[in-house]
Amino acid sequence: MPWSVDPMHTQVEFSAKHFGMMTVRGHFQEVATTGDVDPAHPEQSTLEVTINVASLTTNNPQRDNDLRSSYFLELDKYPTITFKSTSIQPKSQDLYTLTGDLTIKGITKPVALDLQRYGEVNDPMMGHRVSFGAEGQINRKDFGMEFDMLADNRLVVSHEIKIFIEAEVVEQVANVPAATA
């Protein structure tokens, strides 16, 4: 049976250091996925993710507007971030390397994320599900985010951005016609 990513149980989060001290976290509220997912054989899966930049939130409206501005993600010119997987390689039981092409601000770079299979459940109400988590790091300057304001000789926003993704995939059940007498 085919599997699909459950959008209600998908999270794409990021974090950066503020002045090299405090971690600022945010997430995207609108994430769309397509592809062929095989949780029994993740290395045979393909995945495409499209993130709506306007859906970014850090729970601080001023900071959110700054992140959507030309200093960072430049929402007016680049309304989406995309990721297309190119390979999933096993590392050990339930651990993989997910490699793909990440496009931010029209700049595409290869990235590698650590992918972990968390678990599996067969719920009569919500279906057969498998959950995964991925994490990695990018340098925002590689994607044209050149903002480098200093205060007290410290970067206001770190160059390194950590990425955290969690998702559940759901087995699609074929419709079985009702029995007739």
RAVEN-V441478 format. One record per backbone hydrogen bond with DSSP energy under -1.0 kcal/mol. NH is the residue of the N-H (numbers start at 0). CO is the residue of the C=O. Records with the same first field share a line. If there is no record, write none. Layout:
NH=CO ; CO
This chain:
3=169
5=167
8=5
10=165
12=163
13=25
14=161
15=23
17=21
18=155
20=17
21=17
23=15
25=13
26=56
27=11
28=54
31=49
33=47
40=37
43=40
44=41
45=35
47=33
48=82
49=31
50=80
51=29
52=78
54=51
55=52
56=26
63=59
64=60
65=61
66=62
67=63
71=68
72=66
73=68
74=67
76=73
77=73
80=50
81=102
82=48
83=100
84=46
85=98
86=98
88=96
90=94
91=94
94=91
95=114
96=88
97=112
98=86
99=110
100=83
101=108
102=81
103=106
106=103
108=101
110=99
112=97
113=134
114=95
115=132
116=93
117=130
118=130
120=128
122=126
126=122
128=120
129=168
130=118
131=166
132=115
133=164
134=113
135=162
137=160
139=158
141=138
142=139
143=140
144=139
145=143
150=153
153=150
155=148
157=16
160=137
161=14
162=135
163=12
164=133
165=10
166=131
167=8
168=129
169=3
170=127
171=1
